[in-house]
Amino acid sequence: MKAREKIDSRRVRAELLPEQSPELLKTLHLLTREGDLNADARRKLKQVNHLVGLVQPALDDVFERFPAPVVVDVGSGNSYLGFVLYELFFAKREAGELVSVESRADLVKRSKERAAQLGYGRMRFVEAAIDGAELPERVHLLTALHACDTATDDALVQAVRHKADHVALVPCCQAEVAQQLKDARSTVRPELLALFAHAWHRREFGSHLTNVVRALLLESFGYQVTVTELAGWEHSLKNELILGRRVHKENREARARLDQLLQSTGVSPKAVRVLLGEGQATA
Ligand SMILES: C[S@@+](CC[C@H](N)C(=O)[O-])C[C@H]1O[C@@H](n2cnc3c(N)ncnc32)[C@H](O)[C@@H]1O
């Protein structure tokens, strides 16, 4: 089936997760009033549902270990992920809280109205920038699906600071490190220069490097990290998923590898500056 194809209501069930209801998706306008699934909504639903499947072990873990787990979704937009998680994991239980963080007031307002309409009483919406958001002291799972540029760094920082047991990051566009690579051309190790001499390569390499640094940073703060694909390329161009599970207090070997990488490339993404200090690894 082609990714751009519209699915009519009779065939929609095959697109949904086993316990996912068409009613919720209609409320979210991911399904039309008639129950059809348009091509754009289908792409978003695929991303959300794939992520739900990939974080299910983390959710099972936190619901097993904690009486009232706190799940935080940052850069939540219309909170599609939050609503789907709530329906599948929170609605049938009596405890646990799902917090969505979003800076756009209009989106927060709409999500609040929808949550009230659905009776999702343990869903909370915080209108704030991710890096300034006041979160519960202890977070059990933090997710960020396509939080733009350094907003993914802010998500990572919040996860580390709130000792999230699990973290799931699907980074979006990345511009900060491409600029740092450009600025570092005179100081970076010469044999690396060809990797990002062209603007296109700088963007691609900068994005890759940023995500490698994010994974190492999580490892150095004691997370066991898995990097995998979110969904097929036909459903999302920003497709890398960084999953972390906190298993140690710290990991010095990972920190040494991170320091080495930062030294040789001369970059210092926002998460590094915030968690390790301003002077870290600028060439
Ligand atoms: C590409 S959208 C993704 C929305 C949602 N996670 C999804 O996948 O449907 C990114 C969202 O993050 C929000 N955002 C970006 N930077 C942010 C920040 N620093 N703090 C809070 N929200 C932010 C934007 O307003 C936007 O709604």
The ligand as an ORCA input file, in Angstrom:
! r2SCAN-3c Opt
* xyz 0 1
  C       7.485     19.157     14.631
  S       6.397     19.484     15.943
  C       6.136     17.876     16.624
  C       4.935     17.822     17.493
  C       4.622     16.463     18.100
  N       5.674     15.984     18.969
  C       4.326     15.464     17.024
  O       5.217     14.669     16.675
  O       3.217     15.491     16.488
  C       7.454     20.241     17.151
  C       6.678     20.910     18.269
  O       7.607     21.277     19.273
  C       7.302     22.585     19.724
  N       8.570     23.154     20.217
  C       9.690     23.411     19.509
  N      10.651     23.898     20.274
  C      10.145     23.929     21.528
  C      10.651     24.318     22.783
  N      11.914     24.750     22.878
  N       9.858     24.250     23.851
  C       8.585     23.791     23.753
  N       8.036     23.374     22.587
  C       8.800     23.454     21.493
  C       6.738     23.301     18.525
  O       5.916     24.387     18.891
  C       5.971     22.182     17.856
  O       4.638     22.130     18.305
*
